[in-house]
Amino acid sequence: MAEKVTLFAVAERAGVSIATVSRVVNGLTTNGPTEEKIRRAIDELGYEPNSAARALRVNASDQICLALPDLNNPVYQAMTRGVQRGFKLSKYRLMLSPSLSTTEEVILQLSCS
């Protein structure tokens, strides 16, 4: 498995600071030619932002968990397909989780995800 490309590697390739790369990755404006160099380095290296790290930083997530009691039940399967279709074009990612028997166990399971 290939190593994950870091902001440091992108910064090094583009000849700029990590902070400048971070600004571009997070959608903040910067000098046009500098941004172009960074975007080129991102493409060349195949950099992909770490969504888990971003979620920690901004205290938000793009994941929604759907906890259902029985994923083998045809009713829940149909419901899941409908929810998946709805999420397909959204900025959110759907996480499926078979729920456990008690509310406390479901909360514990979700807090560990």
C-alpha positions in Angstrom: 0.0 0.0 0.0 1.4 3.4 -1.0 2.2 5.9 1.8 -0.3 8.7 2.4 0.7 12.0 0.8 1.1 14.7 3.5 0.7 18.5 3.5 4.5 18.6 4.0 5.1 16.7 0.8 2.8 19.0 -1.1 4.5 22.1 0.4 7.9 20.7 -0.5 6.9 19.9 -4.1 5.3 23.4 -4.5 8.1 25.2 -2.8 5.8 26.9 -0.3 5.1 26.6 3.5 2.7 24.0 5.0 0.5 26.9 6.2 0.1 28.1 2.6 -0.9 24.6 1.4 -3.3 24.3 4.3 -4.9 27.6 3.3 -5.5 26.3 -0.3 -6.7 22.9 0.8 -9.2 24.5 3.2 -10.6 26.9 0.5 -9.0 30.1 1.6 -7.7 32.5 -1.0 -4.0 33.0 -1.8 -1.8 34.4 -4.5 -3.0 33.1 -7.9 0.3 31.6 -9.2 1.1 30.2 -5.7 -2.3 28.5 -5.6 -1.7 27.1 -9.1 1.7 25.6 -8.0 0.0 24.0 -5.0 -2.9 22.6 -7.0 -0.4 21.1 -9.5 1.6 19.5 -6.7 -1.6 18.1 -5.2 -2.5 16.5 -8.6 1.0 15.2 -9.2 1.3 13.6 -5.8 -2.3 12.4 -5.5 -2.9 14.2 -2.2 -6.3 13.6 -0.6 -7.3 15.5 2.6 -7.9 13.3 5.7 -11.6 13.7 6.4 -11.2 12.3 10.0 -8.5 14.9 10.8 -10.6 17.7 9.4 -13.6 16.5 11.4 -11.6 16.7 14.6 -10.3 20.1 13.7 -13.6 21.7 13.0 -15.5 19.6 15.5 -17.9 18.4 12.8 -18.2 15.4 10.6 -19.5 14.6 7.1 -20.6 11.2 8.3 -24.2 10.3 9.2 -24.8 7.0 11.0 -27.9 4.9 10.2 -28.4 2.4 13.0 -30.9 -0.3 12.2 -31.9 -3.4 14.3 -31.6 -5.9 11.4 -29.8 -5.2 8.2 -31.2 -8.5 6.8 -34.8 -7.4 7.1 -36.2 -6.5 3.6 -38.0 -3.5 5.0 -34.7 -2.1 6.4 -32.8 -3.0 3.3 -35.3 -1.0 1.2 -35.1 1.9 3.6 -31.3 1.7 3.5 -31.2 1.8 -0.3 -33.5 4.9 -0.3 -31.3 6.7 2.2 -28.1 5.7 0.2 -29.7 7.2 -3.0 -30.5 10.4 -1.1 -26.9 10.7 0.2 -25.3 9.9 -3.2 -25.3 13.5 -4.4 -24.8 15.1 -0.9 -21.6 16.2 0.8 -22.3 13.6 3.5 -21.2 10.0 3.8 -23.5 7.4 5.2 -22.3 4.8 7.7 -24.5 1.8 8.4 -24.5 0.2 11.7 -26.5 -2.7 13.0 -27.8 -1.5 16.3 -27.5 -3.5 19.5 -30.2 -4.4 21.9 -30.3 -1.3 24.2 -30.1 2.4 23.7 -27.0 2.6 25.9 -25.2 0.0 23.7 -26.1 1.9 20.5 -24.8 5.2 22.0 -21.6 3.4 23.1 -21.2 1.9 19.7 -21.7 5.2 17.9 -19.3 7.1 20.2 -16.5 4.6 19.4 -17.0 5.1 15.6 
